[in-house]
Amino acid sequence: MSTTTIRLDDELKERVAAAAERAGKTAHAFILDAIAQTVEQAELDNDFHQRADERWARLMSTGESVGWEDAKAYLEARARGERPRRPAARKLVR
């Protein structure tokens, strides 16, 4: 395990110490958790954007999409516990 030094201004250092105490953690553990959460969120954001880019590319190449009303009805039925048929994709009208 390596060591990394970070510089915190006094106000932030005090805030971290107070928040860590409220959380029942050491300042070190609190900072590690904060870094881990931030890295995980950045990875999730990256995965989301990558998936969105792939879907957009597929939409642009095929020109097919599911209309909002069809998608909404499908999702509402699923939320009610039903097992509806998936709506069919159709060509976009330009």
VMD Tcl script that builds the backbone (N, CA, C; Angstrom):
set m [mol new atoms 282]
animate dup $m
set s [atomselect $m all]
$s set {name element resname resid chain x y z} {
  {N N MET 1 A 0.857 -1.171 0.000}
  {CA C MET 1 A 0.000 0.000 0.000}
  {C C MET 1 A 0.896 1.225 0.000}
  {N N SER 2 A 0.527 2.188 -0.835}
  {CA C SER 2 A 1.327 3.403 -0.921}
  {C C SER 2 A 0.693 4.517 -0.101}
  {N N THR 3 A 1.458 5.566 0.081}
  {CA C THR 3 A 0.997 6.723 0.829}
  {C C THR 3 A 0.838 7.893 -0.120}
  {N N THR 4 A -0.255 8.626 0.048}
  {CA C THR 4 A -0.505 9.830 -0.738}
  {C C THR 4 A -0.767 10.961 0.238}
  {N N THR 5 A -0.181 12.083 -0.032}
  {CA C THR 5 A -0.375 13.248 0.824}
  {C C THR 5 A -1.357 14.200 0.149}
  {N N ILE 6 A -2.321 14.674 0.922}
  {CA C ILE 6 A -3.230 15.694 0.420}
  {C C ILE 6 A -3.156 16.893 1.353}
  {N N ARG 7 A -3.332 18.037 0.778}
  {CA C ARG 7 A -3.316 19.254 1.581}
  {C C ARG 7 A -4.752 19.764 1.706}
  {N N LEU 8 A -5.173 19.970 2.937}
  {CA C LEU 8 A -6.507 20.492 3.219}
  {C C LEU 8 A -6.353 21.824 3.931}
  {N N ASP 9 A -7.165 22.790 3.537}
  {CA C ASP 9 A -7.110 24.030 4.297}
  {C C ASP 9 A -7.708 23.752 5.679}
  {N N ASP 10 A -7.438 24.610 6.615}
  {CA C ASP 10 A -7.836 24.367 8.004}
  {C C ASP 10 A -9.348 24.197 8.161}
  {N N GLU 11 A -10.108 25.007 7.439}
  {CA C GLU 11 A -11.560 24.914 7.561}
  {C C GLU 11 A -12.060 23.543 7.097}
  {N N LEU 12 A -11.568 23.073 5.950}
  {CA C LEU 12 A -12.002 21.767 5.448}
  {C C LEU 12 A -11.541 20.652 6.382}
  {N N LYS 13 A -10.359 20.767 6.897}
  {CA C LYS 13 A -9.844 19.754 7.824}
  {C C LYS 13 A -10.742 19.651 9.056}
  {N N GLU 14 A -11.176 20.784 9.577}
  {CA C GLU 14 A -12.081 20.793 10.735}
  {C C GLU 14 A -13.436 20.189 10.375}
  {N N ARG 15 A -13.929 20.517 9.188}
  {CA C ARG 15 A -15.217 19.952 8.742}
  {C C ARG 15 A -15.129 18.442 8.584}
  {N N VAL 16 A -14.019 17.976 8.012}
  {CA C VAL 16 A -13.821 16.526 7.855}
  {C C VAL 16 A -13.780 15.860 9.228}
  {N N ALA 17 A -13.046 16.435 10.146}
  {CA C ALA 17 A -12.937 15.857 11.487}
  {C C ALA 17 A -14.305 15.793 12.169}
  {N N ALA 18 A -15.082 16.861 12.050}
  {CA C ALA 18 A -16.406 16.886 12.675}
  {C C ALA 18 A -17.342 15.876 12.014}
  {N N ALA 19 A -17.328 15.811 10.696}
  {CA C ALA 19 A -18.188 14.851 9.986}
  {C C ALA 19 A -17.784 13.422 10.305}
  {N N ALA 20 A -16.494 13.168 10.383}
  {CA C ALA 20 A -16.009 11.829 10.704}
  {C C ALA 20 A -16.452 11.422 12.102}
  {N N GLU 21 A -16.365 12.356 13.032}
  {CA C GLU 21 A -16.784 12.067 14.404}
  {C C GLU 21 A -18.274 11.740 14.463}
  {N N ARG 22 A -19.079 12.520 13.743}
  {CA C ARG 22 A -20.520 12.246 13.702}
  {C C ARG 22 A -20.810 10.876 13.093}
  {N N ALA 23 A -19.975 10.465 12.143}
  {CA C ALA 23 A -20.158 9.173 11.478}
  {C C ALA 23 A -19.540 8.027 12.274}
  {N N GLY 24 A -18.852 8.366 13.366}
  {CA C GLY 24 A -18.223 7.334 14.186}
  {C C GLY 24 A -16.985 6.735 13.539}
  {N N LYS 25 A -16.277 7.549 12.756}
  {CA C LYS 25 A -15.092 7.085 12.044}
  {C C LYS 25 A -13.921 8.000 12.350}
  {N N THR 26 A -12.747 7.510 12.022}
  {CA C THR 26 A -11.588 8.392 12.073}
  {C C THR 26 A -11.621 9.273 10.842}
  {N N ALA 27 A -10.899 10.383 10.892}
  {CA C ALA 27 A -10.832 11.263 9.731}
  {C C ALA 27 A -10.233 10.505 8.549}
  {N N HIS 28 A -9.249 9.665 8.806}
  {CA C HIS 28 A -8.615 8.870 7.756}
  {C C HIS 28 A -9.649 7.959 7.080}
  {N N ALA 29 A -10.410 7.218 7.863}
  {CA C ALA 29 A -11.418 6.314 7.308}
  {C C ALA 29 A -12.492 7.101 6.552}
  {N N PHE 30 A -12.858 8.249 7.084}
  {CA C PHE 30 A -13.865 9.091 6.437}
  {C C PHE 30 A -13.384 9.555 5.069}
  {N N ILE 31 A -12.135 10.001 4.996}
  {CA C ILE 31 A -11.558 10.461 3.729}
  {C C ILE 31 A -11.463 9.298 2.740}
  {N N LEU 32 A -11.028 8.118 3.189}
  {CA C LEU 32 A -10.946 6.959 2.301}
  {C C LEU 32 A -12.321 6.601 1.746}
  {N N ASP 33 A -13.345 6.619 2.605}
  {CA C ASP 33 A -14.703 6.331 2.148}
  {C C ASP 33 A -15.168 7.354 1.117}
  {N N ALA 34 A -14.860 8.616 1.374}
  {CA C ALA 34 A -15.270 9.674 0.448}
  {C C ALA 34 A -14.590 9.493 -0.912}
  {N N ILE 35 A -13.322 9.149 -0.901}
  {CA C ILE 35 A -12.606 8.930 -2.164}
  {C C ILE 35 A -13.191 7.716 -2.889}
  {N N ALA 36 A -13.426 6.625 -2.154}
  {CA C ALA 36 A -13.977 5.413 -2.769}
  {C C ALA 36 A -15.354 5.683 -3.370}
  {N N GLN 37 A -16.193 6.425 -2.669}
  {CA C GLN 37 A -17.529 6.754 -3.184}
  {C C GLN 37 A -17.433 7.618 -4.431}
  {N N THR 38 A -16.521 8.566 -4.432}
  {CA C THR 38 A -16.359 9.454 -5.579}
  {C C THR 38 A -15.853 8.684 -6.794}
  {N N VAL 39 A -14.899 7.788 -6.576}
  {CA C VAL 39 A -14.377 6.975 -7.684}
  {C C VAL 39 A -15.476 6.073 -8.233}
  {N N GLU 40 A -16.241 5.438 -7.342}
  {CA C GLU 40 A -17.328 4.568 -7.786}
  {C C GLU 40 A -18.355 5.353 -8.593}
  {N N GLN 41 A -18.715 6.552 -8.138}
  {CA C GLN 41 A -19.679 7.368 -8.870}
  {C C GLN 41 A -19.129 7.767 -10.227}
  {N N ALA 42 A -17.850 8.117 -10.293}
  {CA C ALA 42 A -17.239 8.485 -11.574}
  {C C ALA 42 A -17.257 7.298 -12.534}
  {N N GLU 43 A -17.005 6.095 -12.031}
  {CA C GLU 43 A -17.053 4.900 -12.871}
  {C C GLU 43 A -18.471 4.627 -13.358}
  {N N LEU 44 A -19.457 4.778 -12.473}
  {CA C LEU 44 A -20.852 4.584 -12.871}
  {C C LEU 44 A -21.264 5.617 -13.917}
  {N N ASP 45 A -20.853 6.862 -13.720}
  {CA C ASP 45 A -21.159 7.918 -14.695}
  {C C ASP 45 A -20.545 7.579 -16.045}
  {N N ASN 46 A -19.297 7.111 -16.034}
  {CA C ASN 46 A -18.624 6.754 -17.276}
  {C C ASN 46 A -19.359 5.611 -17.976}
  {N N ASP 47 A -19.748 4.580 -17.220}
  {CA C ASP 47 A -20.494 3.460 -17.794}
  {C C ASP 47 A -21.819 3.936 -18.388}
  {N N PHE 48 A -22.510 4.820 -17.685}
  {CA C PHE 48 A -23.775 5.368 -18.165}
  {C C PHE 48 A -23.585 6.094 -19.494}
  {N N HIS 49 A -22.567 6.958 -19.563}
  {CA C HIS 49 A -22.328 7.734 -20.778}
  {C C HIS 49 A -21.893 6.824 -21.931}
  {N N GLN 50 A -21.107 5.813 -21.619}
  {CA C GLN 50 A -20.686 4.872 -22.652}
  {C C GLN 50 A -21.895 4.125 -23.215}
  {N N ARG 51 A -22.767 3.650 -22.343}
  {CA C ARG 51 A -23.975 2.953 -22.784}
  {C C ARG 51 A -24.866 3.888 -23.603}
  {N N ALA 52 A -25.006 5.131 -23.152}
  {CA C ALA 52 A -25.820 6.094 -23.894}
  {C C ALA 52 A -25.231 6.341 -25.280}
  {N N ASP 53 A -23.907 6.475 -25.374}
  {CA C ASP 53 A -23.264 6.683 -26.674}
  {C C ASP 53 A -23.487 5.486 -27.597}
  {N N GLU 54 A -23.398 4.268 -27.041}
  {CA C GLU 54 A -23.625 3.066 -27.850}
  {C C GLU 54 A -25.064 3.019 -28.355}
  {N N ARG 55 A -26.010 3.353 -27.485}
  {CA C ARG 55 A -27.417 3.337 -27.890}
  {C C ARG 55 A -27.713 4.422 -28.917}
  {N N TRP 56 A -27.107 5.581 -28.751}
  {CA C TRP 56 A -27.308 6.656 -29.713}
  {C C TRP 56 A -26.748 6.248 -31.075}
  {N N ALA 57 A -25.570 5.621 -31.075}
  {CA C ALA 57 A -24.968 5.162 -32.332}
  {C C ALA 57 A -25.870 4.127 -33.007}
  {N N ARG 58 A -26.444 3.216 -32.226}
  {CA C ARG 58 A -27.349 2.216 -32.791}
  {C C ARG 58 A -28.598 2.886 -33.356}
  {N N LEU 59 A -29.142 3.854 -32.639}
  {CA C LEU 59 A -30.311 4.584 -33.118}
  {C C LEU 59 A -29.989 5.284 -34.435}
  {N N MET 60 A -28.837 5.921 -34.512}
  {CA C MET 60 A -28.460 6.646 -35.721}
  {C C MET 60 A -28.218 5.686 -36.893}
  {N N SER 61 A -27.674 4.502 -36.612}
  {CA C SER 61 A -27.384 3.576 -37.709}
  {C C SER 61 A -28.621 2.827 -38.185}
  {N N THR 62 A -29.545 2.502 -37.295}
  {CA C THR 62 A -30.734 1.740 -37.698}
  {C C THR 62 A -31.917 2.640 -37.984}
  {N N GLY 63 A -31.968 3.793 -37.333}
  {CA C GLY 63 A -33.108 4.689 -37.484}
  {C C GLY 63 A -34.348 4.183 -36.767}
  {N N GLU 64 A -34.187 3.145 -35.923}
  {CA C GLU 64 A -35.334 2.569 -35.225}
  {C C GLU 64 A -35.373 2.991 -33.769}
  {N N SER 65 A -36.593 3.210 -33.299}
  {CA C SER 65 A -36.794 3.648 -31.922}
  {C C SER 65 A -38.168 3.185 -31.448}
  {N N VAL 66 A -38.341 3.163 -30.139}
  {CA C VAL 66 A -39.642 2.869 -29.533}
  {C C VAL 66 A -40.245 4.208 -29.136}
  {N N GLY 67 A -41.471 4.447 -29.552}
  {CA C GLY 67 A -42.134 5.706 -29.228}
  {C C GLY 67 A -42.376 5.854 -27.726}
  {N N TRP 68 A -42.405 7.097 -27.271}
  {CA C TRP 68 A -42.568 7.373 -25.846}
  {C C TRP 68 A -43.851 6.769 -25.292}
  {N N GLU 69 A -44.957 6.940 -25.970}
  {CA C GLU 69 A -46.227 6.419 -25.452}
  {C C GLU 69 A -46.178 4.898 -25.300}
  {N N ASP 70 A -45.581 4.207 -26.286}
  {CA C ASP 70 A -45.451 2.752 -26.207}
  {C C ASP 70 A -44.538 2.349 -25.049}
  {N N ALA 71 A -43.418 3.053 -24.918}
  {CA C ALA 71 A -42.472 2.742 -23.847}
  {C C ALA 71 A -43.106 3.010 -22.482}
  {N N LYS 72 A -43.820 4.123 -22.368}
  {CA C LYS 72 A -44.469 4.492 -21.102}
  {C C LYS 72 A -45.511 3.449 -20.707}
  {N N ALA 73 A -46.338 3.032 -21.652}
  {CA C ALA 73 A -47.364 2.023 -21.364}
  {C C ALA 73 A -46.718 0.706 -20.930}
  {N N TYR 74 A -45.639 0.335 -21.591}
  {CA C TYR 74 A -44.915 -0.892 -21.240}
  {C C TYR 74 A -44.365 -0.807 -19.810}
  {N N LEU 75 A -43.719 0.286 -19.499}
  {CA C LEU 75 A -43.119 0.448 -18.170}
  {C C LEU 75 A -44.183 0.521 -17.076}
  {N N GLU 76 A -45.285 1.181 -17.350}
  {CA C GLU 76 A -46.365 1.252 -16.358}
  {C C GLU 76 A -46.949 -0.133 -16.092}
  {N N ALA 77 A -47.113 -0.925 -17.138}
  {CA C ALA 77 A -47.623 -2.287 -16.963}
  {C C ALA 77 A -46.644 -3.126 -16.154}
  {N N ARG 78 A -45.355 -2.980 -16.428}
  {CA C ARG 78 A -44.343 -3.715 -15.655}
  {C C ARG 78 A -44.378 -3.303 -14.189}
  {N N ALA 79 A -44.568 -2.005 -13.938}
  {CA C ALA 79 A -44.618 -1.503 -12.557}
  {C C ALA 79 A -45.821 -2.068 -11.809}
  {N N ARG 80 A -46.895 -2.383 -12.538}
  {CA C ARG 80 A -48.073 -2.989 -11.909}
  {C C ARG 80 A -47.908 -4.495 -11.724}
  {N N GLY 81 A -46.773 -5.043 -12.136}
  {CA C GLY 81 A -46.526 -6.471 -11.981}
  {C C GLY 81 A -46.974 -7.306 -13.162}
  {N N GLU 82 A -47.426 -6.654 -14.220}
  {CA C GLU 82 A -47.858 -7.369 -15.413}
  {C C GLU 82 A -46.637 -7.764 -16.248}
  {N N ARG 83 A -46.867 -8.634 -17.222}
  {CA C ARG 83 A -45.793 -9.063 -18.120}
  {C C ARG 83 A -46.181 -8.736 -19.567}
  {N N PRO 84 A -46.172 -7.457 -19.918}
  {CA C PRO 84 A -46.600 -7.050 -21.259}
  {C C PRO 84 A -45.568 -7.429 -22.321}
  {N N ARG 85 A -46.008 -7.444 -23.577}
  {CA C ARG 85 A -45.079 -7.646 -24.685}
  {C C ARG 85 A -44.258 -6.383 -24.850}
  {N N ARG 86 A -42.986 -6.576 -25.176}
  {CA C ARG 86 A -42.130 -5.425 -25.404}
  {C C ARG 86 A -42.584 -4.698 -26.663}
  {N N PRO 87 A -42.608 -3.378 -26.617}
  {CA C PRO 87 A -43.049 -2.644 -27.800}
  {C C PRO 87 A -42.047 -2.804 -28.948}
  {N N ALA 88 A -42.552 -2.845 -30.153}
  {CA C ALA 88 A -41.696 -2.989 -31.328}
  {C C ALA 88 A -41.071 -1.661 -31.707}
  {N N ALA 89 A -39.830 -1.743 -32.133}
  {CA C ALA 89 A -39.142 -0.537 -32.623}
  {C C ALA 89 A -39.677 -0.198 -34.006}
  {N N ARG 90 A -39.670 1.082 -34.302}
  {CA C ARG 90 A -40.117 1.517 -35.628}
  {C C ARG 90 A -39.175 2.600 -36.131}
  {N N LYS 91 A -39.189 2.805 -37.407}
  {CA C LYS 91 A -38.306 3.815 -38.014}
  {C C LYS 91 A -38.721 5.201 -37.554}
  {N N LEU 92 A -37.732 6.025 -37.296}
  {CA C LEU 92 A -38.007 7.412 -36.919}
  {C C LEU 92 A -38.566 8.162 -38.114}
  {N N VAL 93 A -39.472 9.059 -37.839}
  {CA C VAL 93 A -40.023 9.919 -38.879}
  {C C VAL 93 A -39.254 11.224 -38.812}
  {N N ARG 94 A -38.657 11.596 -39.908}
  {CA C ARG 94 A -37.849 12.826 -39.917}
  {C C ARG 94 A -38.519 13.922 -40.648}
}
mol reanalyze $m
mol bondsrecalc $m
mol representation Tube
mol addrep $m
